[in-house]
């Protein structure tokens, strides 16, 4: 599902940084950043995990809900 067109742009703030609609979204972003920096996974692996979510889960989830589900998948796999 990931990588397909028609889902709109990734939301960003005026400063070019990701926009967060809720505090938990910022925490998911920070978690992903720290896990990447510590070498648990890289950006390509995160993107691939998002793309491997079942279509019904992918379509029902918000942008950062997809990130969280992908992080959970990668942590379980590793």
N, C-alpha and C positions, 0 to 999 in steps of 0.2 A: 504494500500500500504506500509506503513512504517513497518519496521521490516523484510521485505523480503530480501532474499539474492540476490546477483548479481548486486547490485548498487555500489559496490566498497567501499573502506574504507573511513572513515571520515577524511578529510584532516587535518593534524597537522603540525606545524612547527618543526624545529630542537629542540626546547626547550620543545616540547610536548604540547604546547598551540595551540589552533585553528589557522589555517592559514587564512588570509583574503586577498581576491583578490581585494577588493575595500574598501574604507573608510566606505561606508554605511553598509557593512557586519559587521564590528567591532562595529558600532553603534547598529545594531540589536542584536548582542551578548550582548553588555552592557545593552541594554534595557531589554532583557530577564533576565539577571542576577539581575538587580535592582528590577524588578517586582517580581521575586522569593524571593529575600531577604525581600521585603516588605509584602510578604504573599499573593499576588494576586493569584498566582498559584504556584504549585510545579513542579519539573522536570517530574514527571509521567503525570501530566495534560498537560504539554507542548507536551510531546511525543504523548499522546493520541490525542491531537488536530491536530498534524501533520498527524497522521494516519487517521484522519477523513476527511482530505481534499479530495475532489472529485478526482478520478483517473486522469482525464485529467489535472487538475490543478497541482496535485502532480508530474506527469511525465513531465510537461512543465516547472516546476520551478527549480531553482537552490537550493542548500542546504539551504542558508540563506533566500531565497525567501519563502521557506516552513516555516522557523521559523517565519518570519514576518507575513505570512498569519495565522499561528496558534496563534500568539500573538493577532492579530486583532480579531480572533474568540473568544478567551478566554476573552478579554476585553469586547467584545460585550455581551457575555453570562453572565458575572459577573456584 
